[in-house]
């Protein structure tokens, strides 16, 4: 809930979310109620459009209190940043837009002479890792504790990912989907297409990997999230802080580029009179039309 700080005891609410063995630390915090109210006021003034419930914020704050030294952590907490991180972890659209506009857009200028393409690629991975849960785990942005500035934490995280991307082995993480998943990019459900010869399926996977690697980082990420991981346009729009129509247009453009590159690569690998070329190119062409109609519908 946004707006004025609630009249109920914030200190009592915080205590209710702290394990019993740690609550004694809070008893010694002078003016705890005023301190918490100040944190909420600062946070809501910093992010007036982000409607995070008071209890969600205090529960998150309690989660990051240490076994010892809680008072120092509470007094030095970057409350506005912790509030935004918590709201992003809960998937609030306004928080995700604020994170994109006020933090991520500042990252490139803070990474010195690092190539922009490398920074862009790192930011795409950062969005995935921080803002989306994986394997039943919550979004990693919820691990931010508020003990330092969120922007600095994000810059360091981006730099770490960018340094990993310098090697080909680390970059492979971007397109390490199993062959079956890659082929899903062009799956029609047509049994005739699904019975491609094993060697042609292997060729298709190899070409897909090469073409995906050649795409700009943002386009590759959008395709992976939508076609391989099932993210809807609404979820992508929330993640990127854009309109649904804008994100849908980007996905369409990215998929069209992918399929055009794929057609060209296949044509270069197979002989013009090879029946397999017609089969694969027919599959690619049909999927381009189907995907455009489906996504525009």
N, C-alpha and C positions, 0 to 999 in steps of 0.2 A: 504494500500500500504506500502510495506516495502522499505528499502533502505534509501538514503539520505533524510533529512528533507526537505519538500517542501518549495519553495521560497515564497508562498503566506503568508499573515499575519495570524499567528496562533492565535494571540490575537483577531483579528476580527472574526475569525471562532469560537473561544470560546464564545465571546460575543453573537454571533448569536444564540447560544443554551442556553443562560442564560435568564431567565425571565426578562422582562424590569425593574421590581422593584428591581432586584438584580444587575443590570449592573453597577450601580454607585460605588459599592465596587471595581470593577475591575479597575476603573479609577485611583484609588489611589495606585495600585500595581506597584511599581517601577520595570522597566525592565521586564515587563510581557512577552513580546515577547521572550526575551532571556531565561526566566525561563521556558516557555513552550517548547522551542526548546531543552533546556537541559533535560527536562523530557522525551521527545520523543527519544533523542539520548541515554539516559541511558536505556530506555525500550527496544529499538531495539538492543542495544548491549547485553543486558541481554538475549533476546529471538530472536536471529537472524533468526530463521526459522519460526517465527510467523508473518504472513503478515496481520496485522491489519491496516485498513485504518486510516489515520490521523483524518479524520472527526469523525469516530466511536469513537476513543479514546477521542477526545475533547468533543464530545457530552456526553460521559459517565462521563468524569471529571466534566462537567457542571452540570450533574444530581446530583452529590454528593457535590456540593458547598452549604454551609449552608446559612441561611438568614443573618447571621452576622459572621464576622471573616473569610471571604473568603481568605484574603491574607495569614494568618497563615496556613490555610489548604493547599493552593497551594504550599507554601514553604516547608512544612513538609510532603507533599504527598509521599507515597511509589509508585512512578510512575511505576516502572517496574512491581510491583505486580498488580497494578490497570490495567495496559495494558494487562497482562496475564489473569486476571479475566474477563475483557471485551471480550477478544478473545475467552475464554472458553464459555462465555455466548452466543456468536454468533455461537458457534459450530465449530470453526476452528480445524481441526484434529491435526495440529502441536501443538496448544495450549493445547489441551486435553492430548496429549502425554506428553508434558512438565509438566503439572499439575500432572499427574500420577507419572512420573519418579522423578521429583525434589521436590515435596511437599508430596504427599500421602505416598511415600515410607519412608519418614522421620518420619511420625506420630507415628508408634508403639514404637520407641525408646524414644519418648518424653512423653509417658503415664505411665512411671514408672512400677510398679509391676502389672498393670492391666492384667488379663489373655489374652493371645494372641487370643483365640477364641472369646472373647468378643470384642476385638479391631477389629478383622477381620469383625465381624458382623456389628459393628458400621460403619466401612469404607464402607461396601456395601451400607448401608442406606445413608451414606453421599454422595456417588456418585450419588445416585438417587435424593436426595434432592437438591444438589448443581448444578448438571450438566444438569438436565432435567426440562423442564417446566411441569407444572401439572395444569389441570383444567383451561387452558387458561392463566395461570400465567407464566412469564418468569423464567428461571433458577435462583435459589436463589443466585448463586455466583455473580450475578449482584448487589446484595445488599451490597457487600463488598465495602467500601468507600475509601480505601487506607490510612486511618488514623493510621493504625498499620500494622505490617508485616502480609502478607497473610498467612504465615506458622503458626504463632501464632493463627490467626483467625480460621484456619482449625483445629488445634490441640484442641482448646477450643470447637469448634463445635463437633468434634469427641468425646471428653470426655463427653460432655453433652448427646449425643446420647447413649454412652456406659453406662452411669449411669442410663438412662431410661430403658435400656435393662435388668437391674438387676431384675426387677419384671416381673412376668409372664404376668401381664396385659399389660405392655408396649411391651413385646415381641410379644404379639398377633398381633400387628400391622403388623408384617412381613407376616402373613398368614391369614389376615382378609378378604380375598376375599369372596364375596358371594358364596353360594353353586353352583349357575349356572356357575360362572366363573371357579370354581375349576373343575367342570365336563367337561368344555371345554378342559381341558388338555387331555382328552381321547375321545373327541367328534369326530365321524367319518362321521357324516351326514347320517349314515345308520338308517332308521326309526326303524328297529328292535332293534337296540341298544338304540335308544332314548326312547323306550317304556319300559325301565327297571321299575320294580315295584318301587313304591315310597319308600318302606323300603330299597330296595337295593341301590337306589340312595343316600339315607341318609347314608347307610353304606359306600358307595364309597366315599362320601364327608368326612366322619369321618376318614376313612383310609387315604385319600389324605392329610388331615391336619396333621395327625400324621407322615406320611412319609416325607412330606415337612419340618416339623420341625426337622426331623432327618438328613436332608441333610446339608452339609457344607454351610455356609452363601453365599459364592460366587456362588455355584451351584444353590441354591435356588433363588438367585437374577436373575441369567441368565434365569432360566426357567420362572420366573414371567414376566420379561421384554419381553422375546421373545414370549411365548405362551399366556400370559394373556393380555399383553399390546401392542403386535404387533410390537415390535422393530425388524427391519431387522438386518441381520448379519453385513451389512455395518455400520448401526448406532451403534451397539454394539462394533464393531471394533474401531470406532471413539471414543466412550466413554471410552474404556479401553486402547486405544493407542496400539492395537495389530493388527495383520493381520486378514483379513476376514476369511481365512482358519483356523487360530488358534482359533478364537472365535467360528467358526462353530464346530470345533472339541470339544471344551469345552462344548458347548450346547448339542451335541450328547452324550458325555460321561455322562453329568449330567442327561439327560433324560433317558438314559439307566439305570443308577443307580436308578432313581426314580421308573421306571417301575419294575425293579427287586425287589426292596423293597416292592412295592405295591403288586406284585404277592405273595410274601412270607407272607405279612400281611393278605391278603384276604384268603389265604389257611389256616391260623391259626384261622380265625374267622368263616369260614363256614365248614360244615361237608363235608367230601370227596364225599359223594353220593348226595350232594345238587346240583340240576341242575343249581342253580344260580351261583355256583362256576365256572362251565364250561362256563357259559355265560359271567361272569365278566372277567375270566381269558382269554377267547377267545378275548374279547374286548381289554384287556391289550396287549396280544400277537400281535394282528393285528395292533394295534396302534404303537407298538414298531417298527415293520417292516415298516409300512407306514411312520413313522416319520424319520427313518433312511434314507429311499430312498428319501424322500422329501428334507431333509436337505442336503443330499449329492449331490442332483441334481443341 
